[in-house]
Amino acid sequence: MPPFTSHGGCFQIRIRNTSVIGTITVSGLPQHKDHNLIVAVLANWLVQPIAELALDKSDA
């Protein structure tokens, strides 16, 4: 088992055509909501519609 693994509140940061360069992690909510919070922040930062990015639209 690797020493570090992604969890529900951890989102990998990848550069296109390369590999993972880091992670964004949120903890304190249920895993699914931790993840959706990260998606919401990234959608806002990247000016992308969250409806196309969120795992579960009802939690976004």
C-alpha positions in Angstrom: 0.0 0.0 0.0 1.4 3.5 -0.8 2.2 5.8 2.1 -0.4 8.4 0.9 -3.7 7.9 -0.8 -6.5 10.2 -1.9 -9.6 10.3 0.2 -13.1 11.7 -0.4 -11.9 15.2 0.6 -8.8 15.1 -1.4 -8.6 16.1 -5.1 -5.5 15.4 -7.2 -4.0 18.3 -9.2 -2.7 17.1 -12.6 -1.0 19.0 -15.4 -2.2 17.8 -18.8 0.1 15.2 -20.4 2.1 14.8 -17.2 1.3 13.5 -13.7 -0.1 14.5 -10.4 1.8 17.5 -9.0 -0.2 18.0 -5.8 -3.5 17.8 -4.0 -6.2 20.0 -2.5 -7.6 18.6 0.7 -10.7 19.6 2.7 -11.7 17.8 5.9 -14.5 18.2 8.4 -17.6 17.4 6.3 -18.8 14.0 5.1 -16.4 12.9 2.4 -18.7 13.5 -0.5 -19.4 17.1 0.7 -15.6 17.7 1.2 -15.0 16.7 -2.4 -17.9 18.8 -3.7 -16.6 21.8 -1.8 -13.3 21.4 -3.7 -15.1 21.1 -7.0 -17.1 24.2 -6.3 -14.0 26.2 -5.5 -12.1 25.0 -8.5 -15.2 25.6 -10.8 -15.3 29.2 -9.5 -11.5 29.7 -9.9 -11.5 28.2 -13.4 -14.8 30.0 -14.4 -16.4 26.7 -15.3 -20.1 25.7 -14.8 -20.2 23.5 -11.7 -23.2 21.6 -13.1 -20.8 19.9 -15.5 -18.1 19.1 -12.9 -19.9 18.1 -9.7 -20.3 14.4 -8.8 -23.7 14.9 -7.4 -25.6 17.9 -8.5 -27.8 18.0 -5.3 -24.7 18.6 -3.1 -23.2 21.3 -5.2 
